[in-house]
Structures are given as C-alpha cells and as structure tokens.
Amino acid sequence: MSATGVVAVDLGASSGRVYLATIDAGVLDLRQLTRFANGGVAAGGTLYWDVLGLYRGILDGIAEAGRVYGNPGSIGIDSWAVDYGLLDSTGTLLGNPVHHRDARTIGAVEQVLEKISVEELYARSGIQLQRFNTIFQLTAAAGSPQLEEAESLLLIPDLLSYWLTGQAGTEETNASTTQMLAADRLEWDDELVKAAGVDASLFPALRRPGDSAGALLPDVLEATGLSGTVPVTAVASHDTGSAVVGVPASGKSFAYISCGTWSLVGVELDAPVLDEASRTANFTNERGVDGTIRYLRNVMGLWLLQESMRTWAHAGLHLDVEALVRDASALPELTAVFDPDGPEFLAPGDMPARIAAACRATNQRAPQSPAEVTRCIVDSLALAYRRSIELASELSGQEVDTVHIVGGGAQNALLCQITADACQRPVIAGPVEAAAIGNALVQARAVGAVSGDLDALRVIVRAHEAYPTYRPRPERAGSWVAAAERLAR
C-alpha cells in the first residue's frame, strides 16, 4: 500500500503541536512540523484561553504539512477536555473561552447538587465530580450575556474544527467529559442538561471517532496553500482518548498513565462502572474509541512542577528541568509527601509555597530547595498513581500486570522508576507523542490506510519504536506501602 499522510493536531494545556504522520504498509512515521505555546491569559479578573492564537498555530502547521508533503489525506484535532466556546446564530464566537482553572466555578458544584443528588448525577453520567466539568462551568455562567445570546456550544477541538470546515459537531469522547452525556447511551441526558440550566439544543449533533467532520473551507485552503478537497476527520478529540489509542499495550491487563500537565490514570473497560463504591472513589467513565470506556481518575500531574518552575523563574531562578530531576534523584525518597489532588493546587500561583504549607500542615518537614520540591512532587505523584491503579483494578475487576506511562512524563526517568516501585509492576515508558499517534491512527483507519480494531492499531504503535521498561525493585516495596498509609492518615 502506498504511503498515506495525515495531519494530527495535538493541543495540550501548555503547548500545541502539529504532526505529519505517514503510514506505509503498516509502518508509522511521525514528524513534528510545528510547536507553539499555549496557556491561560488573565484579563479583567478572568482566566481565558487564547483560542485565536491556537487557530493561527494550527493553520501554520497545516501550511507546513502542505509544503513538505502536499495535500494530506486527512486532518484531525485533539485537545484537553471540558472547555468550550459559545456561538451566536450566525456562527460567530461570542468571546474567548474561559479556562477551566478560572475561579468562577467556586460554588457551582453546590448549586447543581441543589437540583440533583450527587448519587443520581454519577449514576446518570458516570463522570468524576470535579468543579471544572462543563456542567459546573455552565452553571457558573448562568445569566451571562454570552450564554443568553448563545445558539450553540462547541468544545475546544470541535470549535477549531468548525472554523476549518464550517460544519459543527460534538465528538463523543470529549462530550462525555462534560458530565451531561448519558453514561449508558450515546445521547445527552435531559436531566443533567437541565441541571446545568441550558437546553440540549445548545449542543450540535454527536460524532464518533472516525466520522467525517467536513472538508477545508476555501478561505482555509487559501490560508494554508492547499487545494482541492482536504477532509477533516473527527478523532478521539479528548487528548486522553487519543493517547489511550496510542498506548503500546498487548491484551487487556494494563493500566495507563497519560502524563502531562494533567495525569489521567486508569484502565480500559468494555462497560462503565456506576456503583456507589466507584462514585465515592471519584472514578470517571469517559468514552473511548470503538465503544470502550476509559475508567480513570484525574491526578494533578506535572502542572505542579510547571507552576513551580514558573514561580522560580519569576523570582529570577531559571532552572533546567532535566537538571532538576537529576538533582532530585540524588535525594532520599519519601521524605515528605502530599496529596497532589488538593483543591489548593488547582489555580496558578506560588506552587512551592503551597506544597510547603501542605507538608507543614501534616507535621512533615517542608521541602526547601528546588530539588527538594521536585522530589516531593514526583514522590507524591507516584503515590497518587499507586492509589488510583489499585482502586481502578479493585473497583472494575480488571487485572493489571503492566503500567504504561505515555506523554511528556514518559521522559522523566525518576518518575517512571519510582512509579514502578510504588505500584510493584513494570512500567513501560512511551510513546511521548501517544496522543498524536492515536489521533493519526484513527484518521488513517478512517481513510483506509490501515484497518482493524484497537489491538491492530496498537500493533503499529508497538512497532513504532523501542520503549524502555522500568522494573520494580522489591526491596523498595515496604517504604511505599508505609508512605501510602502515612498519607492516608
């Protein structure tokens, strides 16, 4: 089969990347074309996304793909979840999308729970209770001129796809993160939409990964230098959904950690787990490719280190992350640990000070130097991963014999090794570009360049490169059990 090229746009909370993926006779070649910064922009007391800057970066990446390859066979976009743009009756964006870390959702959970019980909310949606979920963002926006004027709501990757093609839709893997999609069927739950204070007509029709999202508009063709008909394909537009496709697993007995600004930790299932034990453990049942369920928990992730480095840089201390991790590796493990999912760590700010305060509040010596803070963050993340994997296996009945770390965290050798020690399971690290790979493979299957189910797609991932394996050190097991018990207390 001749090579087929697709463009995978992968948008993370701190950067956007555009890749060209070519697949020839089942062999994947992935090339990063462009990379551009992303992040929250505070203005007038609100934290926004620079969505127009993201769109400009996407156009530049597509244009570069045209220069190096020609017309691609498809284009697909994935991004983070829950955030959205509101459009009026003419399809015009009514304002910059608000960042999920913005403080407007404080108190919104309580408002929704006055309308529907927490038990029913989970039974209907299967989604982890987090104050930044779309249902709570809409509650917080009630009465705003934008929401009053809005005719449609598009999640971030759907909004960007709409600007490329003029065709609106809501991709299901991302739709499930809103906490308004029914857990047991592919449709909006009227009671949950009502609890958010909106109408289901606000949401365009649902799409599945692999569905057509239209073709590039004439003005987009002109802006990118392409010609003819260039298809846009709906991928697993929640980046974790794409990243799970890009896990090089064999069989079902694996857990994954999609580790970037956020860490998403869980297992892949055939059906949701909606019982009370799952709810109280705060696990989420997000939709995945081919009808799978991503049974997982959000863990704060490398945001803790990213914000710490920003704080140090603001103080004039410009540090190299590789050197920091190397210095942290030389320090004793588990000197101080904290719960990374505490609400005090959600918003931007002085992360080292917050971590120190959390350690002092639990009668531990607070980390002082950047290396000590880094060690404390990495140890605490490994403990959170351990807790989430053990619970995911217990609550779902899914056996876990291997842990896959994909995304940027796969490059952190210290984090990978101590996760293996904490979980007492081998950790396979990579690919770093798992979301882009999963994005590209779903497109390639849609255009006929590859075929088969998820197992077949993962055969291609396993053949893409050699992934390092970190073996658990049995002699370290006891210290991690003790640390987990200490943190639980």
Summary of the structure (lengths in Angstrom):
residues: 489
radius of gyration: 21.7
end to end distance: 58.6
largest distance: 65.6
contacts: 1790
relative contact order: 0.13
helix: 43%
strand: 21%
